[in-house]
């Protein structure tokens, strides 16, 4: 691998094993209560049970569906579009999972993904790493909308295809709606045409995808168009025991001035700190209060057993005797020197010590790759100080240099194993995922595996997130991120952006305190910031959940809609073949596809740990 995860200052998060334990205990007590009510006959006739899940049945609404189903030709055409979309998604998901499983089998490298952790499989805010409790209202609203339009689509097409409906309802796990349902009459369902059945099963996902497009169009257009980034540098995280923490700066604050000079955006903060002399600075927060910060270059993250012997919480006071207090000053003092002496205040002992270090990109060498073929070693950390003649100060500079390289290019690589300086001539391989050269390393962010911060804050990319949702400004992912479909894809990944390492923080809507980073203007400003942010959150989570429901129900496995569509589609194909078609043939196809997808899914999730050791 050529890239490592970014070093971040972790913001406070409301989740953990303790909360998960309480949730599971509550569900167990809830289940015991349901069993007691069922055994004593106290549940109403319209309430059914399936384990801890309650299903509420009703016959109301069938007359409304009959009226809505009158333009049958329109609804059949609408559902035919949905059938085509569902088939494309089904084939795409099958091929994706199959390819992912084959990749795991061919290269079983261990990968500890936070997304695949058991607690993250549960879409429960506060328990899940990337869904804060503050997102609960938007998630519940989006889930209700998704379930209603999905099952409403099934019910509507039942009446379009003259399939009777026994009942409709919703399934609840405690107070959480986890499903909705329409119960078609079995006899009339069997008598419906194969095409009618297929359209009925596809109607739910068709509606989910349609709602996704509608709500994202509203979100990316007038709603986000009325939101702007508030003035100041947005504080996303504060390192413990840092100068910022000692001064009382907290996550979700905005730094609006340094020593009386205005800070309008994130990029201004480093410039203002660098242009300010002295060991102390006056920091204005949110345009209201001012605090005094004792400046020191803080070590915010270090690689395990790194070459510098520095620890998180250490403060770098000088480079080769030259006093420094900022990150820019740190690198300016290093200059072209490959090795320097750092004067450090130890965060553990409080003593001042000196460390002789090589400054460059700290990398682990991957066995069997180009660099290992020259060094013959994969055990020690290698600090690269020069690459193809260019001075390298940190891993980010090395990553940029590698992106500009080409396969089969011969480069000179200079660096240090401990105190020993080495130089190698390396011929780069082709990168497996891009057109650039491949050195064969696992990188560690920062300078020699050390991340530093001027005052101990990590800035929240408020402008970048807003641009991904349709706001003004360039998106972090180039022109594609500025298209409608590109924004939808970005929105799907924003809640886990910090977990998977593509952005420094997760984005869970305009909630959890980050509203302080934004302000509402224009015509919608008359409704107030709170109202606009609430609408934005509802639209964001409604779109996010509906597209998830659509894709999930397209999985070609029973009892999901995709499984039924696979069955009817297989029957239609086999019936046209010059053979005596039987139900057994259809069952073989559907079972084979379902089992293959299931095994591929488990291989993708757990294969790296099981096969990689």
N, C-alpha and C positions, 0 to 999 in steps of 0.2 A: 504494500500500500504506500502511496506517496503523500497522503494527507492525514493529519491527526485532528482530534476534536478541539474546538476553541477553548481557551482557558477563560473561565468566567467567575465573577463574584456571585455566589448563589444568593438569590433573594429569598426572603422568608416564604415558606410554602406550608399550606394547611393540608397535610395528608400524612399517612404513615400506617404502620401495622396496627397501632393501637386503635385508630379509628376504624380500620377494616374489621378488627376483632369485635368491636361494639356493634358494627353494622350486621355482621353475621349472627351475633348473639340475639340482636333484635329480631332478625328474620326467623330465627329458630323459635323464639317465644311467640311470634306472630303465627307461625305454622301450627304450633301446639294449640293456640286459641282457635284457629280455623277447624282443626280436627275435633276439638271439644264441641264447637257449635254444630258441626255436621253430625256428630254422634248423638247429640241431644235433639236433632231435628229442628233447630232454631234458625237455620238458614232459609230465606224465602225461596219460593219455587224458581224465581228468575235468576237466582245466583247458583252457579256451579263451581266445582273445585277441580283443579288438576295439580295435586301436590300443594305447595304454598300459594298457588296462583288462583285468584278468584275471577270467574267470568260472569259478567252481567249481560243477560239476554233480554232482548226486547223485539216486539213485532212492529213497533212504531217506526214510521219512516218509509214503509214499503209503498204507500200511496204517492209520496213525494218522488221516489225513484221511478215509479210508473210514469209520472208526468215528465220528469227530466229525460226519460228514455224515448220520448216520442220521435225526435229526429233520428231514427235508427240508422239511416244511411250515413249521417254525419258521424255518429259514434262508432260505427263499424270502420269507417275510413280512419278515424282517429286511432282506434285500437290496432288497425293494420300497420300504421306507422310505428306504434309501440311494439308490435311483434317483431318488426325488422330491427328496431333498436335493441330489443331484448336478445335477439339471436346474435347480433354483433357483439354485445357485451358478454354473453355466455361463451362464445367462442374465444373472445379475447381473454377472459378470466381463466378459461381452461388452458390456453396456451401459455399464459403468464405463469400460472402455478406449476405447470409441467416444466417450463424452462427453469424456474427458480429451483425446483427439486433436482433437476439434472445438474445445475450449477453447484448445488450443495454436495451432490455425490461425487462430482469431478474434482471439487476443491473444498474439502471439508475443513475450512478454517474456523476456529472458535470465534463467535461474535456475540458478545454480551449486549444485546439491544435492550434499552430501557423500555421500549414500546412493547416488547414481548413478555415483560414481567407479569406474573399472575394478577397482581392488583390492577394493572393497566388494561387487562382484558375487560374488566368491569367498567362500563360507562357510568360511573357513579362519581359525581363531583365531590372533591375532598378526599376520596380514597384514591382516585386515579391521579397519577403524577402530573398530568397536563390539563386537568379539568378542575379549577378552583371552585369552592363553594359559591362564590359570587356569581358563577355562570349558571347556577341551578335554574332560575326562572326562565332564561332563554332556552336552555336545553329541554325543560319540561314542555314549554310552549311549542318548540319545534317538533318534539316527539309526538305531541297530540295532533298537530297539523298533519304530520306525515302519516300517522296511523289512520286518521279520518279520511284523507284523500286516497290512500292506498286501498283500504277496504271499501270506501265509497265507490271507487272505480270498479272493483269486483261486483259489488251489488248492482251498479248501474248497467254493466254489461250482462249481468244475469237477466235483467228485465228486457234488455235489447234483444237477447237471444232466446227469450221466452222460457227462461229457467226460473222456476219458483224459488222463493227464499223462505226458509224455515224461521230464521231469526237473525238478528244482528246484535253486535255488542262490543264490549271492550274488556280486555284482560288486565288485571291489576296485581302488582306485587307490592303489598302494603299500600302506600299512597302513590306509588310510581306506576304510571301507565306503561305497560311493556308490550301491548299488542291490541289489535282490534280484529274483528272477524265478521265474516258473512257466511252463514250456513246455507248453501244451496240445497234444494230438494234433490235427493240422490236419483230418483227415477227420472225427473225432468232433465237433470244434468246429463244422464246417460243417453237420453233421447236427442240431445242437442247435437248439431253437426260437429265434426272434428275442428273445422275452422272456427265455429262459434266458441267451443271450449278454449281453443288457443287464445282467441281474442279476450275472453273473460279472464284467463290467467295472466295475460300481459297487461291488462288495464291498470292494475295497481302500480306497477313500476313505471308505466307511461305517465300516470298522474304525478308520481314522485319526481320524475325528471322534469316534468312541466312546471311544477311548483318551484323546483330548484332554479330553473331559468328565470321565472317570474320574480322571485324574491331577490335573487342576486342582481337582476336588472334594476330593481328599485334601490337596493343597497349601493351598488356601484354608481348609480346615477344621482338622483336628487338628494338622497340621504347623506352619503359620504361627501357629495359635492357641497354640502352645507357645513362640513366639519373642517376645521383648520388646526394646524399644530400651534399650540400656545407658545409664547415667547419664553426662551430659557433653555438650559440644558437639562434634559429629563433624566433623573436619577432612577435607574432600575434596580440597582443593588448596592449595598454598602458592606464593605469587608469588616468583620469583627475586629475590635481593638484598633481600628484605623484612625487617622486624624479626623476623617469625616464623621465616623461613629462617635468619637470622643467629643466632637463639637455639637452633636445632636442632629446631624443630617440623617434623614431616613429615606428608604425607598418611596418613590412616588412624589418626592419633592422636586421642585424645579429650581435650579441655580440661575437666578436672573441677573446677578451682577457680581463682579469681583473687584474689590477695592473701589467701588462706586462706578466702575465701567460696565456698561450693559452687556449682558450675554444674551444673544437673540436665538441661538440654536446650538446644537451639540458641538459642532465644529469650532465654535468660538471659545469653548471652555479651555482647551489646551493652549490656545494662543494667548488668552488673558492670563492664565497661570504662568506661562513662560515669560511673558513681558513684565511680570510683577516681581520686584526684588523683595528680599527679606524672608525670614523663616516663618512669618505669620501673614495670613491674608484674611481680609474681611469678605465674607460670602453672604450675599443676600439670597433668601429663599422665598420663592413664590411671590416676589414683589412686596413682601410684607415685613418679615423679620430678618435680622442680620446676626450672624454668628462669626466667631473668630476661629480660624483653623490653623493649627501648628503644622506647617508643611514638612513632609518627609516622603521620600520615595519608598512606597510600601511594596513588599513582596506579597502578591495576592494568590499565587498558585505556583507550585513547583512539581516537577516530575519525581516519581518515587526513585530513591537512590540516584539522584541526579549528580552530574559532575561538579556542580558549584558548591555543594554542601550547605546551601541556603534553605531556609524553612519558611513556610507561610507565616506572615506576621513580622518577619525581619524588616528592618529599615536600612536602606542603603544611604549612607551619609556622604561618601566621597569616592571618587574614582582616581587612583594614582595620586591621592592627596588633594585633589581638586574637589571642593565642596559642591554638591549638587542637591537639588530638591525636586526636580521634575524629570519625566521620562525623556523629553527632548534633550535636557541637559545631560542626562546619563549617556545617551548615544553620542552626543557631541563631544563629551569628555573621552569616550572610547576612541572615536575617530577611526583611523585605519589600524590601530593596534590590535593584534590578535589576542594578546594576553594582557590582563590588567590586575591591579590589586584593589579590591573593594574594601572600604571601611564600613562595617555593618554593626548596627545595634541589634543584638540577638533578641528576638521576641520571647524566647524561653527563659534565658538567664538574666536579660537586661544588660549584660556586659557588652562592651564594644570590642569587636574582633576584626582581624583582617583576613581576607580570603583571596588567594591567587587563583584566577579563573581564566579559561579560554572562552572568548565570547564569539558565538556563532550559532548555527542551527544544530541542536541536539537531535540525533537520529539513532534509531535502532536498525541494524542491518539485517535484511531478510535473507535467509538461507537460499542458495541456488539462484540468486539474482545478480545483476552486473557488478554492483559494488562489492558483494561478498566474494565474487570470483577474484578480485584484486586484493582485498584485505585478508581473506582467509579467516575472518573472525565474525561471529555474530553475538558474542557474549557481552562485550563492552559497549558502552555508549560512545558514539563517534561524534565529535563536535566539528562540523564543517565550517571553516572560516573563509574559504575561497571556492568559487564554482566557476569554471571556465574563465578565470581571470578576474572575476568580479568579487569584491569584498562582501561577505555575507555576515550580517549581524544577528539575524534571528531566523526562525523557520519560515516566517511569512515571506521574507526575501528569497529564500531558497525555493519555496513553492512557486513564486512568480517566475524565477529563472527556469525552473523545470517546465513550466507551462509554455515558455518560449523556445524550448529545445525541440530537437527532432530525433526520430529513431535513427540508429546507426551513427549518430553524431559522437565524435570522440571529444571528451572534455577532461580537463585537469581538475581533480578534486583534492583540496588541501584541508587538513583538519588535525584534531588532537585525540589520541587515546590517552586520557590522563594528562601527564606532562610531556608526552612524546609526540612531536610533530611529524605527520606523515603526508606524502603527496602521491596520488595515484592517477594514472591515465585510464579512463573508463570509457568503454563504448556502450552507449545507451541502447536499451531494447525499446521495442514499441510498447507504449502504454496500453494496457488492456481495455481502457474505457475512453481514450481520447487519441488525438493525432500527435501528441507530444512524446518526448523521450521518457524513458522509464529507468530510474536509478536503482530501485529495489530497496526502499527504506520505509520505516514507520516513523513519522515525525512527531516531535514533542513541541507544542506551541511556545512561543516566546524566545528570549535570548538565552541560549544554553539550557532550555527547559524551564525558564523562570519567567513568570508574568509579573509585571510591575504596574503600579498606578500612582499618579501624582498625589492624590489625597485619599485614595481608597474607595472611589466610587466607580461603578460601571454604568455607562449611559444606555438608556433605553432607546432603541431606534424608532421613535414615534413617527417620524416623517416617512421612513421606509415602509412601515406597516400601513400607513394611510395611503401611500401611493399604490401599494399592491391591491388596495380595495377601491381604487378609482379616484383617489385624491390627486392633487397636483404634485409634480415632481417625477424624477426618474425612478423606476423600480430597480431593486437590487438584482433582478434576473434579466435585465435587458429588454429589448422591444417586445418579446413574447409575453412578458409580465404585464404589458400595457394593453393586451387584447382582452376581449370579453372572456373567451375560454381560458386564456392564460390566468386571468384573475380568479376564475372559478377554481382552477387547479391550485393556485397559491392559497386561496381561502381554505381549501380542504387540508392543507398541510400546516397552516398557521398555528392551530392549537397544539401541535407537536413539534413546532419548529425548533424550540430550545432543547427538547429531549433528543432529537436526532442530530442536533449540532449544526443545522444550516443557518440558524439565527441565534442570537444570544439569549433570547427569552421566548417563551410561548406567548401566543396572542389568543385570548379567550373572549374577545369582544371588548367593548368599551366599558369595562367593569373592573372591580378589584382595586380601585385607586388610580388606575391609569387615566381616568377621566381628567385628572389634573393636567395631563399633557396636551389636552385638546380643548378647543372652544368652538361654539356654534355661531355661525354668522348667516347673513342672507335672509331670505323669506322665512325659512324654518326657524330662525332665531327667535321669532315671536312666541314660539311654543316653549322656549326655555331649554337649557342644556340637558337637564335630566330627562325630559320627554324625548328629545332627539336621540340621546344615547340609548334609552330604553328601546325605541323603535329599531335602532341600528342593531342592537343585540338580538332582538327577536328575529330580525331578517337574517342575520348572520347564522344563527344556530338553526333556524328553519331550513335554510339552504344546505347547510352542512349535514344535518341529520337526514334530510330527504334524499340527497344523493347517496348517502351511506345505505339507507333502506332500499333504494333502487338497485344498487349493485349487489347488496346482500341477497335480495330476493331473486336476482338473476342467476345465482349459483345453480347449475344444473344438477341438483340433488334433491330428493324428496325429504320433507314435505314442502319445500319451498316452491315458489311459482316457477322458477327455472326448471325444476325437476318435472313438473307437469307439462311445461312447454316442450321440454326434451322428449317426453313420452308421446305427445300428440304429433310433434314434428317427425319423430322416428316412425310412428305408425303411418303417417302420410307418405314418407319416402318408401318404406317397405311395401306398402300396398301397391305402389307403382312398379315394383320389380317383378320380373317374370318368374316368381316363385310363389309357393303356397305359404303366405305370411301367417304367422301364429303369434299369440301373446308372448310365448317363450322367447321368440327372437327379439321382440321389443324389450323384454325384461333383461336380456343379456346386454343389450346396448346401454340401457339406462343404468344398470347396475355397474357395468364396467366403467362408464364415465364417472359415476358418483364415487366409486371406490378409488379410482385414480386421482380425482380431485382431493378427496379426503387425505389420502396418503401423501400427496404432494404438499398439501397445506401443513401437515404435521412435520414433514421433512424440512420445509422452509422455516418453521418456527423453532423446532428442537433439533434438527439435523446438525447444525454447527456445533452445538454443545455435545451431542452424543457421539458424532463421528470425529470431531476435532480434538476431543479429549480435554 
